[in-house]
C-alpha cells in the first residue's frame, strides 16, 4: 500500500496514465471479433472450449430454464431469493423515477415553427453478465431492469457457460426474476461480438450493456458503431475521502479499510484509494487493512490488488482533496466526512456518490436501487452510470405551417447555406416560400 503526499499526486497520476496500454488486449480481441463475424456459432463454441473449458452443444438456454432455476432458488436458498426480490424492486422503482424525467414535447419556437422531442425505446438490446468463480447475479438485475422499464421490445442475456453448458443457475434465476426469457451461454469478447453482429443462434442487438473483464470492455469499445454500448468499463475502483473523525462508536479508519477491501477483493486490477488529512489516519487505515485481511477468504486477491495499485493520499486542504478527486474521476466516491453535503457542489467527476459514513458502496452494488454498472478508468469525466437513458433514443422533430416564424427560419436557412457554398440547401429552403398547404 503506497502512501503519498498531495503535492506528489499530479506526477504520480501522469505516470499512471502514461503506463495504461490496451494494445495487447486489443490485438487479441480483434482476432476474436473477426472470427465471430466470419464463423458465427462455430467460433463461439471454439472460444468457449478454449476460455471456459466447456463448449455447449446448444448456445440458447432451453425455454423454461430460467423459471426452473428461480423455483429451485426459492426452495434451496430462500434468503437469497428474498434478497434478490427486494433488490429488484428497488432497482425497478429507481429506474421508473429516472424514466419519468424523459418527457416528450412539441414546442412552438415561433409562429409556424414547431420543434419536438420523443424518447423511443430500442427494439432489441443485449445484456452481458460475467460468470467465473463468482457469477455477478446482481449485474443481471442492474442491466435488465432499466431496459424493461425503458420499454425495450426484446432483451437477451449472454453469460458464460457453467459445467452443465448453461449459464450459472443463479444467473438464470435472476434473469427470470428481472423479466428476460432468452439467455445464451456465451461469455467474453466473443459474446459481445455475437451480440453486435448476430450469429445463427444469437440475434443482433441494437445496444450492449453490462460489466465484464478487460477483454469484454475492449470488445465493446472496438465494436461501438456496429452496436451501441453503455460504456467501455475497465477495472473497478473506489476513492474514499475521510477527515479522520470518528462518530461515537465508530472507528472511521476501520470503516475506510473495510470499504477498500470490498473493492480490492474483486481482482488484482481493482483499485482501492483513500484521501486522508494526515499520516496518523493513513497508518490507522493500513493497520486496519492488515487486521481485516487476516482470515478474509479473498485475502490473496485483495493483497495483490492493494500491492499493485492501493493508494493513500494525504491532503492538506479541502481544495486539494477536491482537485485530486476530480482528476481521478472515481467509479465510486465515498464521503466519510462531517458535513458531507458541503463537499458535494465542488465534486464533479464520479460514477456514483456515497455520502456519509453509513452509505457503504456495497449497498449501491446490491440493494439500494441505484445502478452499479458505472464508468471506470476516469470515464466519470464524461458519463454517468448505466440507466434507463441507455435504452432510449432521444429523437427530434420539426413541423412547419405558414407563419412568420416559418418564413424567418426558411430565409435564415437559405442565407447560412449559401454562405457555406451549399446552393442546393439554399434552394430547398427558398423553394418553400409561398407554398399553399
C-alpha positions as CSV (number, residue, x, y, z in Angstrom):
1,X,0.0,0.0,0.0
2,X,1.6,3.2,-1.1
3,X,1.2,6.5,0.8
4,X,2.0,9.8,-0.8
5,X,1.6,13.5,-0.1
6,X,-0.9,15.6,-2.1
7,X,1.9,17.5,-3.8
8,X,3.2,14.2,-5.3
9,X,-0.1,13.3,-6.8
10,X,0.0,15.1,-10.2
11,X,3.3,13.5,-11.2
12,X,2.1,10.1,-9.8
13,X,-1.1,10.3,-11.9
14,X,0.7,11.3,-15.1
15,X,2.8,8.2,-14.7
16,X,-0.3,6.0,-14.2
17,X,-1.9,7.4,-17.3
18,X,1.3,7.0,-19.3
19,X,1.6,3.3,-18.5
20,X,-2.0,2.5,-19.4
21,X,-1.7,0.4,-22.6
22,X,-4.5,-1.6,-24.1
23,X,-2.7,-2.6,-27.2
24,X,-2.1,-6.3,-26.4
25,X,-5.7,-6.8,-25.3
26,X,-7.0,-5.1,-28.4
27,X,-4.9,-7.4,-30.6
28,X,-6.4,-10.5,-29.0
29,X,-10.0,-9.1,-29.1
30,X,-9.7,-8.0,-32.8
31,X,-8.9,-11.6,-33.7
32,X,-11.9,-12.9,-31.7
33,X,-14.2,-10.3,-33.3
34,X,-13.1,-11.3,-36.8
35,X,-13.6,-15.0,-36.1
36,X,-17.1,-14.5,-34.7
37,X,-18.1,-12.3,-37.7
38,X,-16.8,-14.9,-40.1
39,X,-17.8,-18.1,-38.4
40,X,-20.7,-17.3,-36.1
41,X,-21.7,-20.1,-33.7
42,X,-18.7,-22.2,-34.6
43,X,-16.4,-19.5,-33.3
44,X,-18.4,-19.2,-30.1
45,X,-18.1,-22.9,-29.4
46,X,-14.4,-22.9,-30.1
47,X,-13.7,-20.0,-27.8
48,X,-15.9,-21.4,-25.1
49,X,-13.8,-24.6,-25.2
50,X,-10.6,-22.5,-25.0
51,X,-11.5,-19.9,-22.4
52,X,-14.3,-21.5,-20.4
53,X,-13.1,-25.1,-20.8
54,X,-16.5,-26.3,-22.0
55,X,-18.3,-26.0,-25.3
56,X,-22.1,-26.0,-25.1
57,X,-24.0,-28.0,-27.7
58,X,-26.8,-25.5,-27.7
59,X,-26.0,-21.9,-27.1
60,X,-29.5,-20.9,-26.1
61,X,-30.8,-22.0,-22.7
62,X,-34.0,-24.1,-23.1
63,X,-37.3,-22.5,-22.7
64,X,-38.3,-22.6,-19.0
65,X,-34.7,-22.9,-17.7
66,X,-35.0,-19.5,-16.0
67,X,-38.3,-20.3,-14.4
68,X,-36.9,-23.7,-13.2
69,X,-33.8,-22.0,-11.8
70,X,-35.9,-19.4,-10.0
71,X,-38.2,-22.1,-8.5
72,X,-35.1,-24.0,-7.3
73,X,-33.5,-20.9,-5.8
74,X,-36.7,-20.1,-3.8
75,X,-36.7,-23.6,-2.5
76,X,-33.0,-24.1,-1.8
77,X,-31.9,-20.6,-1.0
78,X,-35.0,-18.7,0.2
79,X,-32.9,-15.9,1.9
80,X,-31.1,-15.2,-1.3
81,X,-34.3,-15.3,-3.4
82,X,-35.9,-12.8,-1.0
83,X,-32.8,-10.5,-1.1
84,X,-32.9,-10.6,-5.0
85,X,-36.6,-9.8,-4.9
86,X,-36.1,-6.7,-2.7
87,X,-33.1,-5.5,-4.7
88,X,-35.1,-6.0,-8.0
89,X,-38.0,-3.9,-6.5
90,X,-35.6,-1.1,-5.5
91,X,-33.8,-1.1,-8.9
92,X,-37.2,-1.0,-10.7
93,X,-38.5,1.8,-8.7
94,X,-35.4,3.9,-9.1
95,X,-35.5,3.2,-12.9
96,X,-39.1,4.3,-13.1
97,X,-38.1,7.6,-11.4
98,X,-35.4,8.0,-14.0
99,X,-37.8,7.4,-16.9
100,X,-40.2,10.0,-15.6
101,X,-37.6,12.6,-16.3
102,X,-37.6,11.9,-20.0
103,X,-40.5,13.9,-21.3
104,X,-41.8,14.1,-24.9
105,X,-42.8,17.5,-26.0
106,X,-43.6,19.8,-29.0
107,X,-42.8,23.4,-28.7
108,X,-43.8,26.3,-31.0
109,X,-40.4,28.1,-31.4
110,X,-42.1,30.9,-33.3
111,X,-45.4,31.2,-35.3
112,X,-45.5,28.3,-37.7
113,X,-42.3,26.6,-36.5
114,X,-42.9,23.6,-34.2
115,X,-39.9,21.7,-32.7
116,X,-40.3,18.4,-30.8
117,X,-38.6,15.6,-29.0
118,X,-39.5,12.0,-28.3
119,X,-37.9,9.2,-26.4
120,X,-38.2,5.9,-28.3
121,X,-37.2,2.6,-26.6
122,X,-34.7,0.4,-28.6
123,X,-36.1,-2.6,-30.3
124,X,-33.6,-5.2,-29.1
125,X,-30.8,-5.0,-26.5
126,X,-28.2,-7.4,-25.2
127,X,-27.1,-7.5,-21.5
128,X,-23.9,-9.2,-20.6
129,X,-23.4,-10.8,-17.1
130,X,-19.9,-12.0,-16.1
131,X,-19.6,-15.6,-14.9
132,X,-16.4,-17.1,-13.4
133,X,-15.8,-18.2,-9.8
134,X,-18.3,-15.6,-8.5
135,X,-21.0,-15.0,-11.1
136,X,-22.4,-11.5,-10.8
137,X,-26.0,-12.2,-10.1
138,X,-26.6,-8.5,-9.2
139,X,-25.4,-7.4,-12.6
140,X,-28.2,-9.3,-14.3
141,X,-30.8,-7.2,-12.4
142,X,-28.8,-4.0,-12.9
143,X,-28.7,-4.5,-16.7
144,X,-32.1,-6.0,-17.4
145,X,-34.5,-4.0,-15.2
146,X,-33.7,-0.5,-16.6
147,X,-34.2,-1.9,-20.1
148,X,-37.5,-3.4,-19.1
149,X,-38.6,-0.1,-17.6
150,X,-37.4,1.8,-20.7
151,X,-39.9,-0.3,-22.7
152,X,-37.4,-2.3,-24.8
153,X,-39.2,-4.7,-27.0
154,X,-36.8,-7.7,-26.7
155,X,-34.0,-8.2,-24.2
156,X,-31.5,-11.0,-24.3
157,X,-28.8,-12.0,-21.8
158,X,-25.4,-13.5,-22.5
159,X,-23.3,-15.1,-19.8
160,X,-20.5,-17.7,-19.8
161,X,-21.5,-21.4,-19.7
162,X,-21.1,-23.3,-16.4
163,X,-20.2,-27.0,-16.1
164,X,-23.6,-28.1,-17.4
165,X,-23.2,-26.0,-20.5
166,X,-25.8,-23.4,-19.3
167,X,-25.1,-20.1,-17.6
168,X,-24.9,-20.3,-13.8
169,X,-28.3,-21.3,-12.4
170,X,-28.4,-18.2,-10.2
171,X,-27.8,-16.0,-13.3
172,X,-30.7,-17.9,-15.0
173,X,-32.9,-17.3,-11.9
174,X,-32.1,-13.6,-11.7
175,X,-32.8,-13.2,-15.5
176,X,-36.2,-14.7,-15.0
177,X,-36.9,-12.5,-12.0
178,X,-35.9,-9.4,-14.0
179,X,-38.2,-10.4,-16.9
180,X,-35.9,-12.0,-19.5
181,X,-36.6,-15.4,-21.1
182,X,-33.9,-15.6,-23.8
183,X,-30.5,-16.4,-22.3
184,X,-27.4,-17.5,-24.2
185,X,-24.4,-19.5,-22.9
186,X,-21.7,-17.2,-24.3
187,X,-19.1,-15.2,-22.5
188,X,-16.1,-12.9,-23.0
189,X,-15.3,-10.8,-26.1
190,X,-16.8,-13.5,-28.3
191,X,-20.3,-12.9,-26.7
192,X,-20.0,-9.2,-27.3
193,X,-19.1,-9.8,-30.9
194,X,-22.0,-12.2,-31.3
195,X,-24.5,-9.7,-29.9
196,X,-23.1,-7.0,-32.2
197,X,-23.1,-9.0,-35.5
198,X,-25.6,-11.7,-34.8
199,X,-25.0,-15.4,-35.4
200,X,-27.1,-18.4,-36.5
201,X,-28.4,-18.6,-32.9
202,X,-27.8,-15.2,-31.2
203,X,-29.8,-12.3,-32.6
204,X,-28.1,-9.0,-33.5
205,X,-28.9,-6.3,-30.9
206,X,-29.1,-2.5,-31.1
207,X,-27.1,-1.9,-28.0
208,X,-25.0,-3.9,-25.5
209,X,-24.7,-3.1,-21.8
210,X,-23.2,-4.7,-18.7
211,X,-19.8,-5.1,-17.0
212,X,-17.0,-7.5,-17.8
213,X,-13.3,-8.1,-17.8
214,X,-10.8,-6.1,-19.9
215,X,-11.5,-8.3,-22.9
216,X,-15.2,-7.6,-22.7
217,X,-14.5,-3.9,-22.2
218,X,-12.2,-3.8,-25.2
219,X,-14.7,-5.7,-27.4
220,X,-17.5,-3.2,-26.5
221,X,-15.2,-0.3,-27.3
222,X,-14.0,-1.7,-30.6
223,X,-17.5,-2.7,-31.7
224,X,-19.1,0.7,-30.9
225,X,-20.8,1.8,-34.1
226,X,-21.7,-1.8,-35.0
227,X,-23.9,-1.6,-32.0
228,X,-24.4,0.9,-29.2
229,X,-22.8,0.4,-25.8
230,X,-23.3,1.8,-22.4
231,X,-19.6,2.5,-22.0
232,X,-16.3,0.6,-22.0
233,X,-15.7,-0.1,-18.4
234,X,-12.3,-1.2,-17.0
235,X,-11.2,-2.4,-13.6
236,X,-13.4,-1.4,-10.7
237,X,-12.2,1.4,-8.3
238,X,-13.2,3.3,-5.2
239,X,-11.9,6.6,-3.7
240,X,-12.7,7.2,0.0
241,X,-12.4,10.7,1.4
242,X,-12.1,10.7,5.2
243,X,-11.5,13.6,7.6
244,X,-10.3,11.1,10.2
245,X,-13.1,12.0,12.6
246,X,-14.9,9.1,14.1
247,X,-18.6,9.3,15.2
248,X,-19.4,7.8,18.6
249,X,-19.0,4.0,18.5
250,X,-17.4,4.0,15.0
251,X,-13.7,3.8,14.1
252,X,-13.6,5.7,10.8
253,X,-10.2,4.1,9.8
254,X,-11.7,0.7,10.2
255,X,-14.7,1.6,8.1
256,X,-12.5,3.0,5.4
257,X,-10.4,-0.1,5.4
258,X,-13.5,-2.3,5.1
259,X,-14.7,-0.4,2.1
260,X,-11.2,-0.5,0.4
261,X,-11.1,-4.3,0.8
262,X,-14.6,-4.6,-0.6
263,X,-13.2,-3.1,-3.8
264,X,-9.8,-4.8,-3.7
265,X,-11.3,-8.3,-3.5
266,X,-12.8,-8.1,-7.0
267,X,-9.5,-8.8,-8.7
268,X,-5.8,-7.7,-8.7
269,X,-6.6,-4.9,-11.2
270,X,-9.2,-3.3,-8.8
271,X,-8.1,0.0,-7.4
272,X,-8.8,1.0,-3.8
273,X,-7.7,4.5,-2.8
274,X,-8.2,6.9,0.1
275,X,-7.7,10.6,0.7
276,X,-6.8,11.3,4.4
277,X,-5.9,14.5,6.3
278,X,-2.7,13.3,8.0
279,X,-0.2,10.4,8.2
280,X,-1.8,9.2,11.5
281,X,-5.0,8.4,9.7
282,X,-3.1,6.8,6.9
283,X,-1.3,4.5,9.3
284,X,-4.5,3.6,11.1
285,X,-6.1,2.6,7.8
286,X,-3.1,0.4,6.9
287,X,-3.3,-1.3,10.3
288,X,-7.0,-1.9,9.9
289,X,-6.4,-3.3,6.5
290,X,-3.9,-5.8,7.9
291,X,-6.3,-6.8,10.7
292,X,-9.2,-7.3,8.3
293,X,-7.1,-9.3,5.8
294,X,-6.4,-11.9,8.4
295,X,-8.9,-14.7,7.8
296,X,-10.5,-13.0,4.8
297,X,-11.5,-15.6,2.3
298,X,-10.5,-13.3,-0.6
299,X,-7.3,-12.1,1.1
300,X,-5.0,-13.3,-1.6
301,X,-6.8,-11.3,-4.3
302,X,-7.2,-8.3,-2.1
303,X,-3.5,-8.2,-1.1
304,X,-2.5,-8.4,-4.8
305,X,-4.8,-5.5,-5.6
306,X,-3.5,-3.3,-2.8
307,X,0.1,-4.1,-3.6
308,X,-0.4,-3.3,-7.3
309,X,-2.4,-0.1,-7.0
310,X,-3.6,0.6,-3.5
311,X,-3.0,4.2,-2.6
312,X,-3.5,6.6,0.3
313,X,-3.0,10.3,-0.4
314,X,-2.5,12.8,2.4
315,X,-4.3,16.1,1.6
316,X,-3.7,19.4,3.4
317,X,-6.9,21.3,2.3
318,X,-10.4,20.5,1.1
319,X,-9.4,22.2,-2.2
320,X,-6.5,19.8,-2.7
321,X,-8.8,16.8,-2.0
322,X,-11.4,18.1,-4.5
323,X,-8.7,18.6,-7.2
324,X,-7.4,15.1,-6.7
325,X,-10.9,13.6,-6.7
326,X,-11.9,15.4,-9.9
327,X,-8.7,14.3,-11.5
328,X,-9.1,10.6,-10.6
329,X,-12.8,10.7,-11.5
330,X,-13.5,7.6,-9.5
331,X,-16.2,5.0,-10.3
332,X,-17.3,5.0,-6.6
333,X,-16.7,8.1,-4.4
334,X,-17.3,7.8,-0.7
335,X,-17.5,10.9,1.5
336,X,-16.7,9.7,5.1
337,X,-16.6,13.3,6.4
338,X,-18.5,15.6,8.6
339,X,-21.0,17.8,6.7
340,X,-20.6,15.7,3.6
341,X,-23.2,17.9,1.9
342,X,-20.8,20.9,1.9
343,X,-18.3,19.0,-0.3
344,X,-20.8,17.8,-2.9
345,X,-21.1,21.0,-5.1
346,X,-17.4,21.0,-5.7
347,X,-17.2,17.4,-6.7
348,X,-17.9,17.0,-10.4
349,X,-16.4,13.7,-11.6
350,X,-17.6,10.4,-10.2
351,X,-19.8,7.5,-11.2
352,X,-21.8,7.3,-8.1
353,X,-21.5,9.2,-4.8
354,X,-21.9,7.7,-1.3
355,X,-22.4,10.5,1.2
356,X,-21.9,9.8,4.9
357,X,-20.2,7.1,6.8
358,X,-23.3,4.8,6.8
359,X,-23.5,4.9,2.9
360,X,-21.5,1.9,2.1
361,X,-20.7,1.4,-1.6
362,X,-21.7,-2.3,-1.1
363,X,-25.3,-1.1,-0.7
364,X,-25.1,0.6,-4.1
365,X,-23.7,-2.6,-5.5
366,X,-26.6,-4.7,-4.4
367,X,-29.7,-3.4,-2.7
368,X,-30.3,0.4,-2.6
369,X,-31.7,0.7,-6.1
370,X,-29.0,2.8,-7.8
371,X,-27.2,1.1,-10.7
372,X,-23.8,-0.5,-10.0
373,X,-22.7,-0.5,-13.7
374,X,-20.6,2.6,-13.6
375,X,-17.8,4.3,-15.6
376,X,-14.3,3.4,-14.6
377,X,-10.7,4.4,-15.6
378,X,-11.6,8.1,-15.5
379,X,-14.8,7.7,-17.6
380,X,-16.7,9.6,-15.0
381,X,-15.3,12.8,-16.5
382,X,-17.8,12.5,-19.4
383,X,-20.5,10.0,-18.5
384,X,-22.6,8.6,-15.6
385,X,-23.6,5.1,-14.9
386,X,-26.0,2.7,-16.7
387,X,-29.6,3.9,-16.6
388,X,-32.9,3.9,-18.5
389,X,-31.4,6.5,-20.8
390,X,-29.0,3.9,-22.4
391,X,-32.1,2.1,-23.7
392,X,-33.9,5.1,-25.1
393,X,-33.3,7.0,-28.3
394,X,-33.9,10.8,-28.0
395,X,-35.1,11.9,-31.4
396,X,-36.2,15.3,-32.5
397,X,-38.8,16.6,-35.0
398,X,-39.8,19.6,-37.0
399,X,-43.3,20.6,-38.2
400,X,-43.9,23.7,-40.1
401,X,-47.1,25.6,-41.1
402,X,-47.4,29.0,-42.7
403,X,-46.5,31.8,-40.3
404,X,-44.0,34.5,-39.6
405,X,-41.7,32.1,-37.7
406,X,-41.6,29.6,-40.6
407,X,-40.7,32.4,-43.0
408,X,-38.0,33.8,-40.8
409,X,-36.4,30.3,-40.3
410,X,-36.7,29.5,-44.1
411,X,-34.9,32.7,-45.1
412,X,-32.3,32.3,-42.4
413,X,-31.5,28.7,-43.6
414,X,-31.0,29.9,-47.2
415,X,-28.6,32.7,-46.1
416,X,-26.4,30.3,-44.0
417,X,-26.5,27.5,-46.6
418,X,-25.3,29.9,-49.3
419,X,-22.5,31.2,-47.0
420,X,-21.4,27.6,-46.7
421,X,-21.4,27.1,-50.5
422,X,-24.3,24.6,-50.4
423,X,-26.6,26.1,-53.1
424,X,-29.0,23.1,-53.2
425,X,-29.6,23.6,-49.5
426,X,-30.5,27.2,-50.1
427,X,-32.8,26.4,-53.0
428,X,-34.5,23.7,-50.8
429,X,-35.4,26.4,-48.2
430,X,-36.2,29.1,-50.7
431,X,-38.5,26.9,-52.8
432,X,-40.9,26.6,-49.9
433,X,-41.7,30.3,-50.0
434,X,-45.4,31.0,-50.7
435,X,-46.4,27.3,-50.9
436,X,-50.1,26.8,-50.0
437,X,-50.6,23.9,-47.5
